Amino acid sequence: MDFLTWGRSPWGETILTHVSWDLQWASLFAGVAFFVAHASYMVFSRHRRRGAAETDALQALRPDLPERVARHSLAARLFHWVMAAAMFVLLFTAFLPVVGIQFPWVTWHWIAGIVLTASILFHVIHASVWLDFWSIWVGPKDVPELKAELLREIGHEVDGPKPGKYPLGNRLYHLAIVAAACAVIGTGLFMMVRVRTPFFTRNPYLLSDTTWGITYVLHGLAGVSLVGLVIAHVYFAVRPEKWWITKSMILGWITRRQYLEHHDPDRWNFGGSNRSDRSDVRTVQ
């Protein structure tokens, strides 16, 4: 099985040209194996969450909380779905031609890349100015939560912290998708000079053949990574125990009980003063 493809330059040099299609099949096999392993784990593990009695007690102590707690603003939801659409277009236009489906994919591919770039820039600005930018990132402060979650997963009752606004798994996934998306965008912007667009003068000789080959390989590796990450995201989004998170990305809110059951109020403080589109939905910062 070959993971890279090689070719020859006009001067007879052996150069990298792209990643091999075998790598995509290997990643799909790894993804299926992961899904089977995770589904089996969820069936047989003693996965625990905050119990009903504990949640009832917290609700009694927090009568100030509204029935609906805003989790995602309209701007955040629009960003998420625009970025998702751009990624799907990028993946379909990249891999459908490989299996023989012919269409003017190059134009659709670079347009989707521009949309993805713009959406990520919007996300950075929006998160930095209007949201808690660091709440989605992972750092040493998360070690106690990681230890507590691991112990809960094997059936232990521990007093370790529950997640803040974003569970640790969400933040680790965010880190991985940011790295893959930045690699796709960085290499893709260079590759755009090899096609006709309104933004660059076409110049296929900007880089040497060897450098172009490395650029294409890095772009392909990032693309394969995105395939796995997107499939994993869809898998977790449709799992029954995660549906409440997916629903919040559609409607923008979670219930008071879901807030208390899955989150630590001390790590995701109730703001109280901000308002959503409905008078009975209040924002947690």
PyMOL commands that set and color helices and strands:
alter all, ss='L'
color gray80, all
select helices_A, chain A and resi 21-44+52-61+74-95+97-99+105-129+133-136+140-153+168-194+209-238+240-251+256-262
alter helices_A, ss='H'
color red, helices_A
select strands_A, chain A and resi 4-8+14-19+68-70+253-255+270-275+281-284
alter strands_A, ss='S'
color yellow, strands_A
deselect
rebuild
show_as cartoon
